Amino acid sequence: MEELQGRWHDLDRLLLRPGNLVGPGFEPCAELRDLLQNDCKVLVIGAGGLGCELLKDLALSGFGNIDVIDMDTIDVSNLNRQFLFRIHDVGKPKAQVAADRIMQRVKGVMVTAHFCRIEEKDVDFYRQFQIIMLGLDSLEARSYINSVVCSFLEYEPDGGLDYSTIKPMVDGGTEGFKGHARVILPGVTPCFQCTLWLFPPQITFPLCTLAETPRSPAHCIEYVHLIQWGQDRVGEKFDSDSPEHMKWIFEQAVKRATQFCISGVTYSLTQGVVKNIIPAIASTNAIVSAVCALEALKIATMCSKGMDNYMMYVGTQGVYTHTVSYEKDPNCIMCSPGVPIEVDCSCTLQECIDTLLNDQRFKAKLSRPSVSFQGTNLYMQAPPILEELTRPNLRLSLLSLMGGNPSGGVLNINDKKLHGVLRVRVSFSKEMDTT
Ligand SMILES: [Zn+2]
């Protein structure tokens, strides 16, 4: 196939020239383009609004091996922004159509589609990629991928990170005119778990505000939706897909707003509040995705220093961006060398397991933990033969099982509820001196 003339002109300016802004160890050379096109495998998770943009940006940036995974099929409402899809694609898998269309349009790129849930792929599937790009809209899916990627991490006994086990992730997210892009190097920069507080809880209004002191058009709409409907239309179930129901909510909300001298209740706002819709904006997806693709290019080639480590974008009034260097949680249950727990010197393995099961931090993450220390199985829940063999250890002192070192060490916990290993850093509290 004949290469379009000048096709790689812009990329070559980044890859063939030295500079002050290059990343550590960068050596300008033509082989970097080969590396992008042949050796670097990138996974794009999600083929929706962000995913379409990401696939296009990565392909045009020279990435030659891209996989995309998405469980959804194309809906007619996607077409205004998910530009890889056409009206005759409605009902088909997003991942497949997106992959085919990129390959039609960008010569020489191989896109492999996976039409399934992210949980259906095993850990080794995710391990094969050099970079994982997230174009997701749910916190649950992000947390799942985060736990998989953090499970790759390996630490030396002294807590030093094995850098070859880092799987870089680039995450994009958009909500209306706002968005973010972040670079996650698990074990080095904060993982999702470290910064879960960044995701605010769903906004709900206190009922007393709705009933007594409404201050915004949304308050008036929610009052009619949550309270007045049940009073005026007793026994009727509200259906947010019924235009008549929605119109009624809108009209009553206008009346209520007038009563409290509040303006701004519209039919579309009513729909937005009641259905909890945040409009998807194509330009936000394009901007956030461009930032993410550029970070992937930097990670793959070191042609520039990477973003450190979280960029927020606000497009409501003008264009505003701000980049913050968030910090790791040193005790993160996903990415840290070990979550600290303190047990008594006389603690048995069984008591230690009970302590873990009762610990708030691991709640809902453990059901039947198996425990190992420096490659030795201390207790295995399965198979039965190993359970029987290791069961006597439950009554032994943990301190002696861990080699008698009073400063403790790191236990590896496996559990069928976990996607990877949970590292727990045990320290022994000093025995009470009773003399
Ligand atoms: Zn973390």
Residues whose N, C-alpha, C, O or C-beta is under 5 A from the ligand:
A	BS01	ZN	P190 C191 Q193 C194 C332 M334 C335
